[in-house]
Amino acid sequence: MRVSRRSAVDPFIVMDVMEAARAAEAAGRSVIHMEVGQPATPAPLGARQAVAAALEAGPLGYTVALGLPELRAGIAALYKRWYGVDLNPERVIVTTGSSAAFLLAFTALYDAGEKVGLGAPGYPSYRQILRALSLEPVEIEAGLETRMQPAPGDVPEGLAGLILASPGNPTGTILDRRALAQLLDRAGEIGATVVSDEIYHGLHYGERAVSALELSDDVVVINSFSKYFSMTGWRVGWMVVPESDIRTYERLAQNMFICPPHVAQVAALAALECTDELEANRAVYAANREAMLTGLPKAGITRFAPPDGAFYVYADVSEHTDSSLTFAQEMLEKTGVAVTPGLDFDPARGAKWLRLSYARSEADIAEGLRRFEGFMGQR
């Protein structure tokens, strides 16, 4: 059967690593999961209890396309609590995970053939979604000298859009207020519309991340209940759009998705009130981060930008291999530790980088580092 050229997107390598790790576990092996960017914890207890009650109370059918009004209001209140931003709840659009939000944003903002800038390394699905929509991703290479975030001077002319991510995936590095403002200014200079990926907000280990909404209303901000709220499989996210564009997004959402899953929205609304449990999860990640910063140098891995947030370390392994894919496969085979090759995040340079996630329990991360150190000692 004929298929479109725009469907020829690259695979998401981390999903292939997850499958290899699953097969190893099915064969009876002990696997430490440092490949996947998801919390090991379930949705908060309050969220699970709310879902149980809702299931008993009656059918959960369609909601309005932009999401439950009470959830949109709850998310707007979160912006006041976290950032001091007074946000009209009507600007909040609930989506089927952040992935649906990116589809809506890219469709609403950019026409086929236009160029959209994104940092490299960066989340691979940005590139693939853009390509599937007949848009041209333009990668802006970043290095350790800028803590793996794009510099304003490297943002080229001719872009219709610019995607920013803070904390970033795969690096965990944060754009401070000044750096974020400079990038927003540069986007304004060249007429590029900014999409700010903030799905790791709430997961910080020093100064909190700054929302683009603190600096401008002329942006699209995307967030999710997957990371801080520990709800990856529930597939519920949100976006904040300018008031003038709400109806544009509503029309697209009606036709593309009808509505986000009702049951997930019920869980998300309750999760907004589960701060104590969520902060306890963050404390585990903070301890794991410290273990990584100590353990990786012991294993001979010294070139990385210490993460400010999220739950990743993106490490240069060029002194040990010129193929991070082979390196990761060998590590899984010999030690049962699953990590992600950097090729997902940076096709040009990622063969010499690895992403390691520390979103698991403290015991898992300690054991993973012990095995990693042993593996490196045998090379």
N, C-alpha and C positions, 0 to 999 in steps of 0.2 A: 504494500500500500504506500502511496505517496506520503511523505512527511515534509513539513516546512523546514526551510533553512534556519529559521529562528528557534526551532526546537533542538538544534544541535548544541546544547549546553554541556559543560563539563560535569562529570560526576562530583558529588560531594564526598571527598575521600574519607572524611571522618566516619561517614556512615558505613563505608566499606571496612574500616578498622573495627567499628562496633560489631559488624557481622563476623569478622574473623575472631574477635574476642568471644562472641557468643558461641561460635563453633568450638572454640577451645574449652569453654566452660561445659558445653554439652558433652564433650569428650572426657569430662572429669577433672580438668585442670583448674587450679586456683588462679584466678585472674584479678589483678588490681586495675581498676578502671581509672586511668588518668587521661583518657582520650576524649571523653564525652563532656560537653559543657552543660551538664544538668546537675542540680542538687541531688544528693543521695536521700534527702529527707522527703517525706510526703507533703501533700498540701496541709496547711495548718489545721489543727483539730477543729477549730471553730468553723472553718470552711467545710470540712467533711460533715460536721453535725448539721450545718445549714442545708446541705444537699440532701441528707437523709430525711430531714423534716420536710423539705420541698417535695421529695418523691412521694411521701405519704400524703401530702396535702392535696395533690391533684395533678393533672397532666401538665407537662412542660412543653408548650407549643412554641410557635414563632414569637419572637419579640419584635419590636419595631427595628428597622434596619440599623439605626445608629446605636442600638443597645438600650438596656433597661435604664430609664431616667434616673432611678435611684443610684445605680452604679455610676453613671456619668457624673452625678452630683458628688458621689463619694470620691471619685478620682479628682474632681476639681478641688475638693477639700484637702486632698493629699498635697496638691501644689501649694496651697496656703500653709500647710503644716511643714512641708519640707523646704520650701523656697521663699515663702512670704509672698507668693504671686496670687493675686485675686483673679480667678479664672472663671469665665462664664461657662457653666456646664454644657451649654449647647455647642461649644467648640470641641468637646470631647466626643470622639467616635470610638466605640468599642468594636474590636475586630477579632477575627478568628486567628489568634496569635499575632505576633508582630509581622509575620510573613504576609498576611493579608493586608496589613497596613502598608507595607512596602509596595505591594501591587497597586493598591489604591493611590498612593502618593505618586508613584512613577507614572501611572496612567493619567492622573489628573494634571500633573505638572509639565510633562514633557511630551513632545511630538516625536513620532518615529524618525530615526536618523539623527536626532540631537545627541550631543555629547554631555556626559555626566561624570564629574570627577569624584574619585574616591581614594582614600589612603591605601597604600600597600606597605606592609601587610594589612589585610582587612578581611572582614567577614565575606566568605566566597559567594554567598547567595546574592549579595548586591550585584556582582558582575553577571551572574547567570539570569537573574530576574530582568535586569536591564536588557540583556541580549534577547531574551524570550519576548520582550516587548519591542524589539527592533530599535533599541537605543544603543549607543556606543559608550561603553565604559572607558574612562581615561584614568589610568592608575598613576597616582602621585607617590613616588617612592619616598619612604621615610626611613631614617636610620637611628642608631642608638644616640647620636648627638642631639636629636630632637625627641628622644624618648618614644620613637616609633609612631609619632604623630606628624601629619603633614604640616609644613611651614607655609605661611602666607605667600612668601616669595616664590614658592614652587608651584603655586596654583596657576595654571596657564590661562590665557585668554581663550575665548571661543566656547566656554562651557555654558550649557543651559542650566546645569544644576551642580551642586556639590553635596556629597554625603559626608557627614562628620559622625564620629562615634567616640563617646567618652563616658565611662571607661571603654576602652577599645577591646575588641576580640580580634586577634589572639593575645594581645599584649597586656591588658589590664591597666594601661596607662591612662591618665586623666588629663584633659585640657583644662588648665586653670582659667580663671576669669579673663585675664589679659590675653592669653593665647586664643581662647574661644572668640573673644571680641575682635581680635585681629583677623581671624579667619572669616567671621561674619562681614567685617568691613571689606575684605578682599572680594568676597562673593558679591557684595553690593557694587563694588567698582566694575566688575565684569558682567553684571546683570545675571548672575547665577542664583537660582532659588535653592535655599538650603534645606536639606532633610537631616535632622539631628536624631541619631540613634542613641537613645538613653536607656536601653533595656537593662543595663547593669547598675542603674542608679539605686541607691540604698546599700550597695555593697562597696564600701570604702573603708580604708584602714588608717586614715589620717583626715585631711580636709575632705569634706563631701564634694561630690561632683556638682558643677554648676549647670543648670538647665539653660538651654538657649532661650527659653521663654523669659528668663530674667533679664535678657539683653535686648530682645526684639520680639515683636508680635508677628513679624513678617517671615515666619519660618514654619515648617511642619516638624513637629516633635513626635517621635514614635517610642513607645514603651511597651512593657509586657508584664504579665503576672508570672512568667516562667522562672525568672532567676531569683530576685530577692524574695518573692512570694512563694517560691518552691512549687510551681504549678506547671511544669513543662507540658505534660501530657494532657492538660485540660484545654489547651489551645485557646487562650483568651489574652488579648492584648488591647492596646488603645493607641490612638493618635490624637494630637491637638492641632487644629487647623485654624487659619484666620477666619474671622466671623463671616467675611464676604464670600467665602468659598464653601460654606457648610452644605449648601444645597447641591453643589457639584459633587461632593463626596457622597452625599446621601443617594443621589441618582445612581452613581456607580455601585455603591454598596448594595442597593436594592437589587440590581440586575446581576451582579457578580456573586453575591453571597446570601441574599435574602436577609439573613441576620446571623450574628454569632450564636454559638450553642447556648441555649437557655440555661441548661444545668451548670455550665461553666461560669456563666455570669452570676448565678446565685452563689457559687463558691467564691468567686472573686470579690463580691460585695462583702461577704463575711471575712475574707482574708484581710481586708483593709483594717480590721480591728484587732488583728492577732499580733500586735507589735512585740510583745514579750517573747513569744515563740520564735518569731522571725529574727529578732536581735540575738537570741541564743544561737540560731544557725550561723549568723554572721560572726559570732565569737569563735565558732569552730573554724570557719574559713580563715579568720585572723591568725589563729594558732597554726593552721596548716601553712599559711603564707610564711610565717616565721620558720617553720620546719623546712620549707622549700629554699628559702634564702640561705639557710645554713647547710642543708643537705646537698644541694646541687654543686656548690663549689667543692665539697668533699669528693664528689664523683667526677670532678674535673670539668664541670660546666660553669664557666665564669662570665661569659658574655651574654648579658640580658639586661633589660631595663626593669628594675624592681617594680612590681605592679602596685599601683595605687588603689585599685579596685577590681571588681569582677572576681574570678577565681582561676586565673591562668598565669603561667610564665611562658614567655616565648623566648627560646634559647637558641643561640648560635652554636651549632655543633660542627662547624666547618673544620675544626682541628681534628675531628674524629671520623668524618665521613664526607663524601661528596654526594651522597644519596640518602636523604632523610627517610625516604620511603623504604629502602632496603634496611636501613638502620632500625626503623620502627618494627618492621617485620621480624628482624632478627631478635630484637628485644622481646617481642611477644612470644616468639618461639622458644627462646632460651630461659626467660625469666617469668613469663606470665604477666608482664607489665605492658599495658596497652597505652600508647601515646600517639599523637597525631602528627604526621609529616607536615612541614611548613608549606608544601606545594598547594594545599588548599587555600592558603591565605595570601600567597605571593608566588605566582607561577614563575616569575623571572628569577627569584632568589631563594625561594622556599626549599630547594633541594638541600640547603645547608642549615635549615632551622627546624626546630620541633616545638609544638605546643604541648604543654603539660598542664592538665587540669587538677586543681586541688579541692574539688567540690565534694569529695567523699569524706568519710569519718576520719578522725585523727589517727586511729589505728591503721586504717587502710593507707593513708599517705605515708605514715612512718614505715610501713612494710614496703610500700612501693619504692621509697627512697633507699631502703636497705638493699633491695634487689637491684636497683639501678646502680648503686655504688659497686656492688659485686660484679655486675655485668661490665661496667667500665673498667674495673680492675683486671678483667680477663682479656681485654682487647689488645 
